Structure formats: structure tokens, C-alpha cells
Amino acid sequence: MSTKSRRLTTLVIAAALVVMPFPLTTAQAAVPAADPAQTLANLLAAYDGESNAHARYAAFAEKADAEGYGQVASLFRAASRAEEIHAANHAVVIRAMGGEPKAEVLTPDVGATRDNLTTAVAGETYERDTMYPEFLAQARADRNRDAMQTFNYAKTAEAHHAQLYQQAIDQLASLEGSPAVTYYVCTVCGETVVKLDFAKCPSCFSPREKYVRVV
């Protein structure tokens, strides 16, 4: 093949590569298209979920108290307060987008404390690993910073709640007869901790004074 022919062949291949449709990678395919209406729908779903979690954990706390698990009851009360904060944060963004926050709060299905903890772990894990990551991806596609922030605050707190609930399950035998203990909840993001050994919230960086004591 002459030099001129080789050059022509190279040009033809290069042109074909430019227009050839390559398959999307998994990460690229997972990026949603911008759709503000979907983000609003996600906020409404999250508001409903957090409102129900607030009521559910309050009921679980009463059951834990009745069964003599004072420390577990304190944990449920702290998480209930955190979920209330998440719902309030979601509501602010919903209204800013022209929506109206509404929740259908169902009567909680309360079992034994161990079962309630297992239910709580499953719920927090789903929000941490599936629900909030999907909602965050859509909010990023919409460049909705307020939605991204409220979703991220909730996701971070739910991850910690899942850890605390699992620890309670692992230690449940030794927690029978335990007294109530103190937890601290950030009123800005809902982060839940057992001690205030920092100057700023590790999640939202608000001053430590934004935390409230829950027993």
C-alpha cells in the first residue's frame, strides 16, 4: 500500500471513530436526566418517610422502656428527634420549590425490642444505600443545591443511626435493665452522637451549641 493510500485509510478510520456511538459505562448510564419535578417528588417521598420514622421510633422507644431497655429507648428517642429534623429540612425545600409537604403517618407496627431494632437497621440501611443516593443523583442532575444538602444531611445521619442500632442489637443481652442514657442530636442536620467531643458538628459543621440533649 502506498503512503498516500495508508494516509487515506487512517483518515477514514479516524472519522469513523468520531461518529461511532460507544456504549455508556455503568456510571454514565446511571446519571439521570435533569427533572426538577422528580426531585420535588423525591422530597415529598422523603418527607413522608422521615415523618413516619419519627413516629415509629417514638413508639419503639416506649416499647423499649416497657421491656426494661432504658438505653435502647434513649437511642430510639434520639433517632426520632433526628428524623423530625430531617422532615423539617425537607419541608423547607419543598415549599421553596412551590410544593406543600404532606405525610400520611401510619400507626407503627411495634414488636419486641430486638425485632424493632432489626426493623430500624433495615430502614436506615435502605435510606443510606439506596433511597438517598438515588435522590441525591437526581438533585445533582437538577443542580438543586438545597435538595442536595437536605438529602445529604439525612443520608449521613441515617448511616450513623444504622451503626448505633446494630451495636444495640449486638449488645442487647447486656442492655436489659439498663438506665436511660444521654444522646445529642444536631438541630441543623440530625447527626446523632453519644458525646460532644468536638467544636463543630462532624456532618454539617455547625457549632456544637446547635446540639440538643435527648435522654
C-alpha positions in Angstrom: 0.0 0.0 0.0 1.3 3.4 -1.0 1.9 6.1 1.6 -1.0 8.1 0.1 -3.3 5.1 0.5 -2.2 4.5 4.1 -2.9 8.1 5.0 -6.4 7.9 3.4 -7.2 4.7 5.3 -6.1 6.3 8.6 -8.3 9.4 7.9 -11.3 7.2 7.2 -10.8 5.1 10.4 -10.4 8.3 12.5 -13.6 9.8 11.0 -15.5 6.6 11.8 -14.2 6.6 15.4 -15.5 10.2 15.9 -19.1 9.3 14.9 -19.2 5.8 16.2 -21.6 5.5 19.2 -19.7 3.9 22.1 -21.8 2.1 24.8 -22.1 4.1 28.0 -20.3 2.9 31.1 -22.4 1.8 34.1 -21.6 5.1 35.9 -22.6 7.2 32.8 -25.8 5.3 32.3 -26.8 5.8 35.9 -26.7 9.6 35.7 -30.4 10.7 35.5 -31.5 13.5 33.2 -32.5 16.8 34.7 -36.0 16.7 36.0 -37.0 19.2 38.8 -40.4 17.6 39.1 -38.8 14.3 40.0 -36.7 16.0 42.7 -39.8 17.5 44.2 -41.5 14.1 44.1 -38.4 12.7 45.9 -38.5 15.4 48.5 -42.2 14.6 49.2 -41.4 10.9 49.5 -38.5 11.6 51.8 -40.7 13.9 53.9 -43.3 11.2 54.3 -40.7 8.6 55.1 -39.0 10.7 57.8 -42.3 11.7 59.3 -43.2 8.1 59.7 -39.8 7.2 61.0 -40.2 9.9 63.6 -43.5 8.3 64.8 -42.2 4.8 64.5 -39.1 5.4 66.6 -41.1 7.2 69.3 -43.3 4.1 69.6 -40.3 1.8 69.6 -38.8 3.9 72.5 -42.0 3.3 74.6 -41.7 -0.4 73.9 -38.1 -0.5 74.9 -38.9 1.3 78.1 -41.7 -1.2 78.9 -39.3 -4.1 78.4 -36.6 -2.6 80.5 -34.1 -1.5 77.8 -33.6 2.1 79.0 -30.5 2.7 76.9 -32.2 1.5 73.7 -35.2 3.6 74.5 -32.9 6.7 74.7 -31.4 5.7 71.3 -34.9 5.5 69.7 -35.9 8.8 71.1 -32.7 10.5 69.8 -33.3 9.0 66.4 -36.9 10.0 66.4 -35.8 13.6 67.1 -33.3 13.4 64.2 -36.0 12.1 61.8 -38.2 15.1 62.8 -35.3 17.4 61.9 -34.8 15.7 58.5 -38.5 16.1 57.8 -38.4 19.8 58.7 -35.4 20.3 56.4 -37.1 18.6 53.5 -40.2 20.7 54.1 -38.3 23.9 53.7 -37.0 22.9 50.3 -40.4 21.5 49.2 -42.0 24.9 50.0 -39.2 26.8 48.2 -40.0 24.7 45.1 -43.7 25.6 45.3 -44.9 22.3 46.9 -46.7 21.5 50.1 -45.2 18.9 52.4 -47.7 16.2 53.3 -47.3 12.9 55.1 -49.6 10.0 55.8 -48.3 8.9 59.2 -49.3 5.3 59.7 -49.8 3.6 63.1 -46.4 2.0 63.8 -46.2 -1.8 63.8 -44.4 -2.4 67.2 -42.9 -5.7 68.1 -40.3 -6.8 70.7 -37.3 -4.5 71.1 -35.0 -6.8 69.3 -37.4 -7.0 66.3 -37.8 -3.2 66.4 -34.1 -2.7 66.2 -33.9 -5.1 63.3 -36.6 -3.2 61.5 -34.8 0.1 62.3 -31.5 -1.2 60.8 -33.2 -2.3 57.7 -34.9 1.0 57.2 -31.8 3.1 57.9 -29.7 0.9 55.6 -32.2 1.2 52.8 -32.1 5.0 53.1 -28.3 5.1 53.3 -27.6 2.7 50.5 -30.5 3.1 48.1 -33.0 5.8 48.6 -30.9 8.9 49.4 -28.1 8.1 46.9 -30.8 7.9 44.1 -32.4 11.1 45.3 -29.0 12.8 45.5 -28.2 11.8 42.0 -31.4 13.4 40.7 -30.8 16.6 42.7 -27.3 16.8 41.3 -28.6 16.4 37.7 -31.1 19.3 38.5 -28.3 21.4 40.1 -30.6 21.8 43.1 -28.2 22.6 45.9 -30.8 22.9 48.6 -32.2 19.5 47.8 -28.7 18.0 47.7 -27.9 19.5 51.1 -31.0 18.2 52.9 -30.7 14.7 51.3 -27.0 14.6 52.2 -27.7 15.6 55.8 -30.3 12.8 56.1 -28.1 10.2 54.4 -25.2 10.9 56.7 -27.3 10.7 59.8 -29.0 7.5 58.7 -25.7 5.8 58.2 -24.8 6.6 61.8 -28.2 5.5 63.1 -27.8 2.1 61.4 -24.5 1.7 63.2 -25.9 2.6 66.6 -28.9 0.3 66.1 -26.6 -2.6 65.1 -24.5 -2.0 68.1 -27.6 -2.2 70.3 -28.6 -5.5 68.7 -25.1 -6.9 69.3 -25.2 -5.8 72.9 -28.9 -6.3 73.7 -28.4 -9.1 76.2 -26.2 -6.8 78.4 -28.6 -3.8 77.9 -31.6 -5.4 79.7 -32.3 -3.4 82.8 -30.1 -0.6 81.6 -31.0 3.0 82.6 -31.7 5.8 80.1 -28.6 7.5 78.7 -27.9 10.8 77.0 -27.6 11.2 73.3 -27.0 14.5 71.4 -28.8 15.5 68.2 -27.8 18.3 65.9 -30.8 20.5 65.2 -29.4 21.5 61.8 -28.7 18.1 60.2 -29.9 15.4 62.6 -26.5 13.9 63.3 -26.7 11.8 66.5 -23.8 11.3 68.8 -23.1 9.9 72.3 -20.7 12.7 73.4 -19.9 16.3 72.4 -16.1 15.9 72.0 -15.9 18.4 69.1 -16.3 22.1 68.4 -18.3 21.7 65.2 -20.8 19.1 64.0 -18.9 16.4 62.0 -21.6 16.4 59.4 -22.8 20.0 58.8 -20.0 21.9 60.6 -22.5 23.9 62.7 -21.2 24.9 66.2 -21.6 22.3 68.9 -24.2 24.6 70.6 -26.7 23.5 67.9 -26.9 20.1 69.5 -29.7 19.2 71.9 -29.7 16.7 74.7 -32.0 13.7 74.4 -32.4 11.1 77.1 
